[in-house]
Amino acid sequence: MTWVSVLAVYFIIWWLVLFATLPFSLRTQDDAGEVTLGTASSAPRGAHVGRAMLRTTIVSALVFGALYVANQVFGIGIDDLPHFVPDFGG
C-alpha cells in the first residue's frame, strides 16, 4: 500500500468515525439548564470540537490499524467479503 493510499483510506475512516462519534458526550443547553435566548434548547452547551477530534483520531487509528493488519498480515481484502447480490449473468 502506497503512502497516498494509506492517507486516503485514513482520511475516509477519520471522517466516518467523526460523524459516528460526534454525538458522544454532547450536552445540550437544555441539559445544562442554560438556554441562550434566540437559540434552540437542543443546541450544544459549549464547543467540544477538541475532544471530538481527539476521540476521532484515536478511534480512527485503531480501526485503520485493524484494517491494515487484516490486509497486510492476514491477506484479507475486499474480494474476500461475501457477495450479497446474486449473479444474474447467464
Number of C-alpha atoms within 10 A of each C-alpha: 8 7 8 9 10 12 11 12 13 18 14 12 18 21 14 13 19 19 11 11 16 16 11 9 10 16 16 17 18 15 14 11 10 11 17 12 7 6 10 12 17 12 15 18 18 10 10 13 10 9 12 18 16 12 17 22 18 13 17 21 15 12 15 18 13 11 15 17 12 13 14 11 9 9 11 14 12 8 7 8 8 7 8 6 6 6 7 5 4 3
